[in-house]
Amino acid sequence: SVHDTWVRVSNVRHRFQESLELSFGKWGGLTARHPLKVLICSFVVLGGLFAANLTMTHEFRGNYLWSPTNSRTYENWEFVKDNYGERHQLTLYARRPRGGNIFEVEAIRELIKAHEWTVSQCNVDSGGRRLRWKHVCHKFKSTKECASQNFLGIWNYDVDTLEDRRDNILDDVSAFHNGIASINIFSGEPRFDGHGANTEVERADGVMIQYELEGVDGDSYEFEAKWHAGIDDVINKRWLEIAHVSPRAYDDETERLLVGDAPLLAGGLIISLVYLALTLGPINSCVKSRVLLGFAALIHIALALGGGFGLAALCGVPIVPITPVLPLAVLGVQVDAVLAIVGALNAEEPAGAKLDERVSRAFGQSAPAILTTTLTAVAALVIGSTVDIPGVSHFCAYAASCFAISMIGMFTFFLSLL
């Protein structure tokens, strides 16, 4: 019957729980009798995994991280990367302040100034060398010249030539549109008069200019930073508004956010330490206050986090921009586990009982609940690591690794300090 089946299931569950409590109790007693050996072994293992962070790789490419691997967008990106290589591009967006036609002499003059600064004047020191655009640009194989042509070539990238054609700007742009390349490629909201070969360009709200770099790191990466830092000062804001992006800009913004979160993490650690000091034992007793145990708990959490990151790095999982939020999540979970173990130990009556017996009973009572909650979280995160979005998958892999290593560290490193 259903009742009999439920009774059998309950009996099995109770026996399993009792065996868990017995096993953890034996481990707790063994650790209490040989704390130094367990501490050294756990420290070596966690330290080794921590050192594996040296193998960590980073992944900040948004088109890779947040596109499903089974989507057409991701397939197209992979095709371009595999067949044409992967390069960074400096992209400059420009429009007139308060609206207006971008194809006016004042606006184009500012764009020519920006182009001249980019290809001739922008430079950066890297490894004792003075790098300019010609050193980092993508070059045509046949001529070895930089592939930095754009519609400003209509006026030979020269302000004097532009001034000579002041009254014929739209005619020049129309000829370019009809004979060389459609301005739809680089302009925003273009307006036309007519169709076919006699199309006349009337105006556009904005333009985009791209400069293609040869590589994705090293010298090219340094040049990107210098370009972003100086391009705003070249433009007269009276005539032109600009925005400039590149993969380096995204990386720098991510780094800025991570550095900005450092005080938040430090605040969380301080609050956790104070909370542990107030709850692990009475603060008015030098013997029972356990403030040092609170410090030890934070050291355990730091080692476990480093070990979790190192394990994921050893498995070849790259770190993604959202991964650094993990310390706060792991911190909260591990503080709860610390309080559970210490609370169970405090509940054990010290009179007439040896330390290893008290630790054995306390750990046998608290560890099964910690194991269950941690394994549940790890299982959910492992499932999350199988999704088709790499950014989510990598984050879940790091989270699962951190939670698993934190539990192991709790059962070894921290337990040996009790």
Protein Blocks (a to p, Z undefined) as FASTA:
>chain_A
ZZlmmmmmmmmmmmmmmmmmmmmmmmmmmmmmmmmlmmmmmmmmmmmmmmmmmmpccdfb
fklmmgcfkbmklmmmmmmmmmnopadddddddddehiajfkbfklmmmmmmmmmmmmmm
gccdeehiacdfklmmccdfklopacfbcfklmnoopaklmmmmmmmmmmmmmmmmmmmo
ccklmpghiacedehjllccfbdfbdcdddddfblghjlmmmmmmmmmmmmmmpcfkloc
cddddfklmmmmmmmmmmmmmmmmmmmmmmmmmmmmmmnpcfkbfklnommmmmmmmmmm
mmmmmmmmmmmmmnopacdfklmmmmmmmmmmmmmmmmmmmmmmmmpcfehpafklmmmm
mmmmmmmmmmmmmmmmmmmmmmmmmpmblklmmmmmmmmmmmmmmmmmmmmmmmmmZZ
